[in-house]
Amino acid sequence: MSHPANDTIVATASPVGPAARGMIRLSGPDAHAILARLCTPPDKPRQLADTRLKHTDLPPIPARVCAFRASGSYTGEPAAELWLPGNPSLLERTLHAATAAGARLAEPGEFSYRAFRNGRLTLEQAEGVSATIAADNDHQLEAATTWRQGRLGQTVDNWMHTLADTLALVEAGIDFTDQDDVVAIPAHELAERINTIHHAVRTLHDSGYVHREHHAQPRVVLAGPPSAGKSTLMNALLGHHRAVTHHAPGTTRDRLEAPLDLTHPDGHTVSVILVDLAGLDDTPDHGRDAEAQFIAREALEDADLILRCVPADDAQPVNLPEDANHIDVRTKADLAQHPHDDHALPVCGLTGNGLEALRSAIAGHLAADHTTRGSARIALQPRHQHALHATLTTLGSLLDQIGPDPSDHRLTDPELVADTIRQALDHLGSIAGRISEDDVIGRLFAQFCIGK
């Protein structure tokens, strides 16, 4: 944020356009004083009260108002909310009166930023607020709810507390060896603690799903090498000619899209956008080929489901983005000399063989993907996944430092071990908030009677 953090901000907190009600929100040290310039404030905090606007030259306008002390507000600052008729002109005049009284127009996200800065929201919860506002389908709302509830943060916070306690014990062995009631953590106990956390982080890393934006209509992308029969398959699935087909490779260069309605096994209709791309080639030429490859790779990152097309006469599938949701499809199945020993669906766009099975698989896969993203799995931002991966690498190094046989009572290099634990805390702290050196020292003194 580019403005001072100790001033008072104001903004319209209701949707743009006319409505039955509109809301003006204030936050900052002068919020209550500025509110008193706009209307008669309520007698008690957190009490929704009737009032009348007094900042206009219009007849008295009825409104409702609620004020909050810092301890009970969203932002952790004195705050107020003013509900009034949702006339855009009236809302604009109220904002103008608030700024004339000393408030500043808030920047995008500044209320939630102040809540984060003041400890009212974790970073994960702030991401959840933003994602909730931007959500336009059930997938996005589900992931946003997970972050807003702080499920991931609570899990990571438990790991961080364990690591911080462990670090305090390791540092006790470095700094307080002359104290007879301070005993350094034995190597075997340290290995047991780190192994437990490593296993838990690995489980979340592997079982959580990386949330990518899902569209109101899922995008099903056909991907494969040049001349894999993707365009022919697209036309066959659509039931009409949409993509140009030719035996020569490189016919498709742009991103072609078309709507497709599928019938789910339970009978309801699933509407998707089918996308055809240029054939994927790891060594494209310069110019239009390189541009086509860029467009194709960008579409894969944006896909809700990828149909990875492998011709029956080619055994090598193309590489997809990590954790990509995909179905393997054996195109040109009429050319197969013998059955392939894999789980790919055999399909022929020319004869129509396998099309119904593929349509059902697409509808079922999208539904199953939505179902598995329920309470049993935690949605992860790409940065969350990166932090978990970095944590796993660091904890693996820590186990190597402890050694394969941690039966020895003392650590060989406690300074190196302590530094590696701090690195793991830093990685986890990028998700859930950092633990400072004062936190570690506080834990140390809480556990031992140092200095008698």
C-alpha positions as CSV (number, residue, x, y, z in Angstrom):
1,M,0.0,0.0,0.0
2,S,1.3,3.4,-1.0
3,H,-0.4,5.5,1.7
4,P,0.2,5.9,5.4
5,A,-1.1,3.0,7.5
6,N,-2.3,5.2,10.4
7,D,-4.9,7.3,8.6
8,T,-8.6,6.8,8.2
9,I,-10.0,5.3,5.0
10,V,-13.4,5.2,3.5
11,A,-15.0,3.3,0.6
12,T,-18.3,2.1,-0.8
13,A,-18.5,-1.5,0.2
14,S,-21.6,-2.4,-1.8
15,P,-21.8,-3.4,-5.5
16,V,-21.7,-0.7,-8.2
17,G,-25.0,0.6,-9.5
18,P,-28.4,1.4,-8.1
19,A,-29.8,-0.9,-5.4
20,A,-32.2,-0.9,-2.5
21,R,-29.3,-0.4,0.0
22,G,-25.7,0.8,-0.2
23,M,-23.0,0.7,2.4
24,I,-20.2,3.1,3.2
25,R,-17.3,1.7,5.4
26,L,-14.8,3.6,7.5
27,S,-11.7,2.4,9.3
28,G,-9.0,4.2,11.1
29,P,-8.3,6.3,14.2
30,D,-10.8,9.0,13.3
31,A,-13.5,6.7,12.0
32,H,-16.0,7.6,14.8
33,A,-15.3,11.3,14.6
34,I,-15.9,11.4,10.9
35,L,-19.0,9.3,11.3
36,A,-20.4,11.9,13.6
37,R,-20.0,14.5,10.8
38,L,-22.1,12.3,8.5
39,C,-24.9,11.3,10.9
40,T,-25.9,10.8,14.5
41,P,-23.7,7.9,15.7
42,P,-25.1,5.0,17.7
43,D,-25.0,5.1,21.6
44,K,-23.2,1.7,21.9
45,P,-20.6,-0.1,19.8
46,R,-21.7,-3.1,17.6
47,Q,-25.3,-1.9,17.8
48,L,-27.2,-1.4,14.6
49,A,-29.1,1.9,15.0
50,D,-31.5,4.0,13.0
51,T,-30.1,7.5,12.1
52,R,-30.4,10.2,9.5
53,L,-27.8,11.7,7.2
54,K,-27.0,15.2,8.0
55,H,-24.2,16.1,5.6
56,T,-26.5,16.9,2.6
57,D,-28.8,19.9,1.8
58,L,-31.5,17.4,1.0
59,P,-34.4,16.6,3.4
60,P,-33.3,14.2,6.2
61,I,-32.5,10.8,4.7
62,P,-33.0,7.7,6.8
63,A,-30.1,5.4,7.3
64,R,-28.7,2.7,9.6
65,V,-25.4,2.8,11.3
66,C,-23.1,0.6,13.3
67,A,-19.8,1.5,15.0
68,F,-17.0,-0.8,16.1
69,R,-14.2,-0.5,18.6
70,A,-10.8,-1.7,17.4
71,S,-11.1,-4.9,19.4
72,G,-14.3,-5.9,17.7
73,S,-13.8,-4.7,14.1
74,Y,-12.9,-6.5,10.9
75,T,-9.8,-4.4,10.5
76,G,-8.6,-4.3,14.1
77,E,-9.1,-0.5,14.1
78,P,-12.0,1.8,15.1
79,A,-14.5,1.3,12.3
80,A,-18.0,2.1,11.2
81,E,-20.6,1.0,8.6
82,L,-23.3,3.3,7.3
83,W,-26.2,1.7,5.4
84,L,-28.2,4.2,3.3
85,P,-30.4,4.1,0.1
86,G,-28.4,2.7,-2.7
87,N,-28.5,5.7,-5.0
88,P,-25.1,6.1,-6.7
89,S,-25.3,9.9,-6.4
90,L,-26.1,9.8,-2.7
91,L,-23.3,7.3,-2.1
92,E,-20.8,9.5,-4.0
93,R,-21.9,12.6,-2.0
94,T,-21.4,10.7,1.3
95,L,-17.9,9.6,0.2
96,H,-17.1,13.2,-0.6
97,A,-18.4,14.4,2.8
98,A,-16.3,11.7,4.5
99,T,-13.1,12.8,2.6
100,A,-13.9,16.4,3.4
101,A,-14.0,15.5,7.1
102,G,-10.5,13.9,6.9
103,A,-10.9,10.4,5.5
104,R,-9.0,9.1,2.5
105,L,-10.5,6.9,-0.3
106,A,-9.3,3.4,0.3
107,E,-7.1,1.5,-2.1
108,P,-8.3,-1.9,-3.5
109,G,-8.1,-4.5,-0.7
110,E,-7.0,-2.0,1.9
111,F,-9.6,-3.0,4.5
112,S,-8.4,-6.6,4.3
113,Y,-4.8,-5.5,4.2
114,R,-5.3,-3.7,7.5
115,A,-7.0,-6.7,9.0
116,F,-4.0,-8.8,8.0
117,R,-1.5,-6.2,9.3
118,N,-3.4,-6.0,12.6
119,G,-3.5,-9.7,13.1
120,R,-7.3,-10.1,12.4
121,L,-6.6,-12.2,9.3
122,T,-3.9,-14.6,8.3
123,L,-2.4,-14.3,4.8
124,E,-4.4,-17.4,3.8
125,Q,-7.6,-16.0,5.1
126,A,-7.0,-12.7,3.2
127,E,-6.5,-14.7,0.1
128,G,-9.8,-16.4,0.8
129,V,-11.6,-13.1,1.1
130,S,-10.2,-12.0,-2.3
131,A,-11.0,-15.4,-3.9
132,T,-14.6,-15.3,-2.5
133,I,-15.2,-11.9,-4.1
134,A,-13.8,-13.1,-7.4
135,A,-15.5,-16.5,-7.4
136,D,-18.0,-17.1,-10.3
137,N,-18.5,-20.9,-9.9
138,D,-18.7,-23.6,-7.3
139,H,-15.0,-24.7,-7.7
140,Q,-13.7,-21.2,-7.0
141,L,-16.1,-20.6,-4.1
142,E,-15.1,-24.0,-2.5
143,A,-11.4,-23.2,-2.6
144,A,-12.0,-19.7,-1.3
145,T,-14.0,-21.0,1.6
146,T,-11.2,-23.4,2.5
147,W,-8.7,-20.5,2.7
148,R,-11.1,-18.2,4.4
149,Q,-11.7,-20.8,7.2
150,G,-7.9,-21.1,7.6
151,R,-7.8,-24.9,7.4
152,L,-4.4,-24.9,5.8
153,G,-3.1,-22.3,8.1
154,Q,-4.2,-24.2,11.2
155,T,-2.5,-27.3,10.0
156,V,0.7,-25.5,9.1
157,D,0.6,-23.5,12.4
158,N,0.7,-26.8,14.4
159,W,3.8,-27.9,12.5
160,M,5.4,-24.5,13.1
161,H,4.8,-24.7,16.8
162,T,6.3,-28.2,17.0
163,L,9.3,-27.0,15.0
164,A,9.7,-23.9,17.1
165,D,9.7,-26.0,20.3
166,T,12.2,-28.3,18.7
167,L,14.4,-25.4,17.7
168,A,14.3,-24.0,21.3
169,L,15.5,-27.4,22.6
170,V,18.3,-27.6,20.0
171,E,19.5,-24.0,20.9
172,A,19.3,-24.9,24.5
173,G,22.0,-27.4,23.9
174,I,24.1,-24.7,22.2
175,D,23.7,-21.8,24.5
176,F,22.9,-23.2,27.9
177,T,25.0,-26.4,28.4
178,D,26.3,-25.0,31.7
179,Q,22.8,-25.2,33.2
180,D,22.2,-28.5,34.8
181,D,18.4,-28.4,34.3
182,V,18.7,-27.7,30.5
183,V,19.3,-30.8,28.5
184,A,19.8,-30.8,24.8
185,I,17.3,-32.8,22.8
186,P,18.6,-36.3,22.1
187,A,19.3,-37.1,18.5
188,H,16.8,-40.0,18.4
189,E,14.0,-37.8,19.7
190,L,14.8,-35.0,17.2
191,A,14.8,-37.6,14.4
192,E,11.4,-38.8,15.6
193,R,9.9,-35.3,15.7
194,I,11.3,-34.4,12.2
195,N,10.2,-37.6,10.7
196,T,6.6,-37.1,12.0
197,I,6.5,-33.6,10.5
198,H,8.1,-34.7,7.2
199,H,5.5,-37.4,6.8
200,A,2.6,-35.0,7.5
201,V,4.0,-32.4,5.1
202,R,4.5,-35.1,2.4
203,T,0.9,-36.3,2.9
204,L,-0.5,-32.7,2.4
205,H,1.8,-32.0,-0.5
206,D,0.7,-35.2,-2.3
207,S,-3.0,-35.2,-1.4
208,G,-3.9,-31.5,-1.6
209,Y,-4.8,-30.1,-5.0
210,V,-3.4,-27.0,-6.6
211,H,-6.3,-24.7,-7.2
212,R,-6.4,-23.1,-10.6
213,E,-9.2,-20.9,-11.8
214,H,-12.1,-22.9,-13.1
215,H,-14.4,-21.3,-15.6
216,A,-18.2,-21.1,-15.5
217,Q,-18.0,-23.6,-18.4
218,P,-15.1,-26.0,-18.0
219,R,-12.5,-25.8,-20.8
220,V,-11.7,-29.3,-22.2
221,V,-8.4,-29.0,-24.2
222,L,-7.2,-31.4,-26.8
223,A,-3.4,-31.7,-26.6
224,G,-0.9,-33.9,-28.4
225,P,1.8,-33.9,-31.0
226,P,1.3,-32.6,-34.6
227,S,-1.0,-34.8,-36.7
228,A,-2.4,-36.7,-33.7
229,G,-5.9,-36.4,-35.0
230,K,-7.0,-33.7,-32.5
231,S,-8.9,-31.6,-35.0
232,T,-10.7,-34.7,-36.5
233,L,-11.6,-35.7,-32.9
234,M,-12.9,-32.2,-32.2
235,N,-15.2,-32.3,-35.2
236,A,-16.4,-35.8,-34.3
237,L,-17.2,-34.8,-30.7
238,L,-19.1,-31.7,-31.9
239,G,-20.9,-33.5,-34.6
240,H,-20.1,-30.9,-37.2
241,H,-17.1,-29.4,-39.0
242,R,-15.4,-26.8,-36.8
243,A,-11.6,-27.4,-37.3
244,V,-9.7,-27.6,-40.5
245,T,-8.2,-31.1,-41.0
246,H,-5.3,-32.2,-43.2
247,H,-2.8,-35.0,-43.3
248,A,0.1,-32.5,-43.2
249,P,1.3,-31.5,-39.7
250,G,0.8,-27.9,-38.5
251,T,-2.6,-27.3,-40.0
252,T,-4.0,-25.9,-36.7
253,R,-2.0,-22.9,-35.4
254,D,-4.6,-20.9,-33.5
255,R,-6.7,-21.8,-30.5
256,L,-10.1,-23.0,-31.7
257,E,-13.1,-23.1,-29.2
258,A,-16.6,-24.4,-29.5
259,P,-19.4,-25.2,-27.0
260,L,-20.2,-28.9,-26.4
261,D,-23.1,-30.4,-24.3
262,L,-22.4,-33.8,-22.7
263,T,-24.7,-36.1,-20.8
264,H,-23.5,-37.2,-17.4
265,P,-24.1,-40.9,-16.5
266,D,-26.7,-39.7,-14.0
267,G,-28.7,-38.0,-16.8
268,H,-27.9,-34.3,-16.3
269,T,-26.3,-32.1,-19.0
270,V,-22.7,-30.9,-18.6
271,S,-21.8,-27.9,-20.8
272,V,-18.1,-27.4,-21.7
273,I,-15.9,-25.5,-24.1
274,L,-13.9,-27.8,-26.3
275,V,-10.5,-26.3,-27.3
276,D,-8.3,-27.5,-30.2
277,L,-4.6,-26.4,-30.2
278,A,-1.6,-26.6,-32.4
279,G,0.4,-29.8,-32.1
280,L,2.9,-29.6,-29.2
281,D,6.5,-29.7,-30.3
282,D,9.5,-29.2,-28.0
283,T,11.6,-27.8,-30.8
284,P,9.4,-25.3,-32.7
285,D,10.8,-23.1,-35.5
286,H,10.9,-19.3,-35.1
287,G,8.0,-17.1,-36.1
288,R,4.5,-18.4,-36.3
289,D,5.4,-21.9,-35.0
290,A,6.9,-20.5,-31.8
291,E,3.8,-18.3,-31.4
292,A,1.5,-21.3,-31.8
293,Q,3.5,-23.2,-29.2
294,F,3.2,-20.4,-26.8
295,I,-0.6,-20.2,-27.3
296,A,-0.9,-23.9,-26.9
297,R,1.1,-24.1,-23.6
298,E,-0.9,-21.1,-22.2
299,A,-4.1,-22.9,-23.0
300,L,-2.9,-26.0,-21.2
301,E,-2.2,-24.0,-18.0
302,D,-5.8,-22.6,-18.3
303,A,-7.5,-26.0,-18.9
304,D,-10.0,-27.6,-16.6
305,L,-9.4,-31.0,-18.3
306,I,-6.9,-32.1,-20.9
307,L,-7.5,-34.8,-23.5
308,R,-4.0,-36.0,-24.1
309,C,-4.1,-37.5,-27.6
310,V,-1.6,-40.1,-28.5
311,P,-1.9,-41.6,-32.0
312,A,-2.3,-45.4,-32.1
313,D,1.0,-45.6,-34.1
314,D,2.9,-43.5,-31.6
315,A,3.7,-44.6,-28.0
316,Q,5.1,-41.3,-26.7
317,P,2.6,-38.9,-24.9
318,V,3.4,-35.2,-24.7
319,N,4.4,-33.6,-21.4
320,L,1.6,-31.8,-19.5
321,P,1.7,-29.2,-16.7
322,E,2.3,-30.6,-13.2
323,D,-0.9,-31.9,-11.6
324,A,-2.8,-31.4,-14.8
325,N,-6.3,-33.0,-14.8
326,H,-6.3,-35.2,-17.9
327,I,-7.6,-38.2,-19.8
328,D,-5.3,-40.2,-22.1
329,V,-6.9,-40.9,-25.5
330,R,-5.6,-43.2,-28.2
331,T,-6.6,-41.5,-31.4
332,K,-6.6,-43.1,-34.9
333,A,-7.6,-46.4,-33.2
334,D,-8.4,-47.8,-36.6
335,L,-4.7,-47.9,-37.4
336,A,-3.7,-49.9,-34.3
337,Q,-1.9,-53.0,-35.2
338,H,-2.3,-54.5,-31.7
339,P,-3.9,-53.4,-28.4
340,H,-1.9,-51.0,-26.3
341,D,-1.1,-52.0,-22.8
342,D,-2.2,-48.8,-21.1
343,H,-5.4,-47.2,-19.8
344,A,-5.9,-44.8,-22.7
345,L,-9.3,-44.7,-24.3
346,P,-9.2,-45.9,-27.9
347,V,-11.1,-43.5,-30.2
348,C,-11.5,-43.0,-34.0
349,G,-12.8,-39.7,-35.1
350,L,-13.4,-40.9,-38.7
351,T,-15.5,-44.0,-37.8
352,G,-17.0,-42.7,-34.5
353,N,-15.7,-45.7,-32.5
354,G,-15.2,-44.9,-28.9
355,L,-16.8,-41.4,-29.0
356,E,-19.7,-42.2,-26.6
357,A,-17.3,-43.7,-24.1
358,L,-15.1,-40.6,-24.4
359,R,-18.1,-38.2,-23.9
360,S,-19.1,-40.1,-20.8
361,A,-15.5,-40.1,-19.5
362,I,-15.3,-36.3,-19.9
363,A,-18.5,-35.7,-18.1
364,G,-17.7,-38.2,-15.4
365,H,-14.2,-36.9,-14.9
366,L,-15.3,-33.3,-14.5
367,A,-17.9,-34.4,-11.9
368,A,-15.4,-36.6,-10.1
369,D,-12.8,-33.8,-10.0
370,H,-15.4,-31.5,-8.4
371,T,-16.4,-34.2,-5.9
372,T,-12.8,-35.0,-4.8
373,R,-12.2,-31.3,-4.1
374,G,-14.4,-31.6,-1.0
375,S,-13.7,-31.5,2.7
376,A,-11.2,-34.4,2.5
377,R,-8.8,-32.4,0.5
378,I,-7.3,-29.0,1.0
379,A,-7.1,-26.5,-1.8
380,L,-3.6,-25.1,-2.3
381,Q,-2.4,-22.0,-4.1
382,P,0.6,-22.5,-6.3
383,R,2.7,-20.6,-3.7
384,H,1.5,-23.0,-1.0
385,Q,2.6,-26.0,-3.1
386,H,6.0,-24.4,-3.6
387,A,6.4,-23.7,0.1
388,L,5.5,-27.3,1.0
389,H,8.0,-28.6,-1.6
390,A,10.7,-26.4,-0.2
391,T,9.8,-27.5,3.4
392,L,10.1,-31.2,2.3
393,T,13.5,-30.6,0.8
394,T,14.8,-28.8,3.9
395,L,13.4,-31.4,6.3
396,G,15.1,-34.1,4.1
397,S,18.4,-32.3,4.5
398,L,17.8,-32.0,8.3
399,L,17.3,-35.8,8.5
400,D,20.5,-36.3,6.6
401,Q,22.3,-34.0,9.2
402,I,20.9,-36.0,12.1
403,G,22.2,-39.2,10.4
404,P,20.8,-42.6,9.6
405,D,21.5,-43.9,13.1
406,P,20.4,-41.2,15.6
407,S,21.0,-43.4,18.6
408,D,23.8,-41.1,19.8
409,H,22.6,-39.0,22.7
410,R,24.2,-35.8,21.3
411,L,23.9,-34.0,18.0
412,T,27.1,-33.8,16.0
413,D,26.5,-30.3,14.7
414,P,23.7,-28.6,16.6
415,E,24.4,-25.2,15.0
416,L,23.8,-26.6,11.5
417,V,20.7,-28.4,12.7
418,A,19.3,-25.2,14.3
419,D,19.9,-23.2,11.1
420,T,18.2,-25.9,9.0
421,I,15.1,-25.9,11.3
422,R,15.0,-22.1,10.9
423,Q,14.9,-22.5,7.1
424,A,12.0,-25.0,7.4
425,L,10.2,-22.5,9.7
426,D,10.8,-19.8,7.1
427,H,9.2,-21.9,4.3
428,L,6.2,-22.8,6.4
429,G,6.0,-19.2,7.6
430,S,5.4,-18.0,4.1
431,I,2.0,-19.8,4.4
432,A,1.0,-19.2,8.0
433,G,3.0,-16.3,9.3
434,R,6.5,-16.2,10.7
435,I,7.8,-17.1,14.1
436,S,10.4,-14.6,15.4
437,E,13.5,-15.1,17.4
438,D,11.7,-13.7,20.4
439,D,9.1,-16.5,20.0
440,V,11.8,-19.1,20.1
441,I,13.5,-17.6,23.2
442,G,10.2,-17.2,24.9
443,R,9.5,-20.9,24.4
444,L,12.9,-21.8,25.7
445,F,12.4,-19.9,29.0
446,A,8.8,-21.2,29.3
447,Q,10.1,-24.8,29.3
448,F,13.1,-24.5,31.5
449,C,13.9,-22.8,34.8
450,I,17.0,-21.0,33.6
451,G,19.0,-18.9,36.1
452,K,17.2,-20.4,39.1
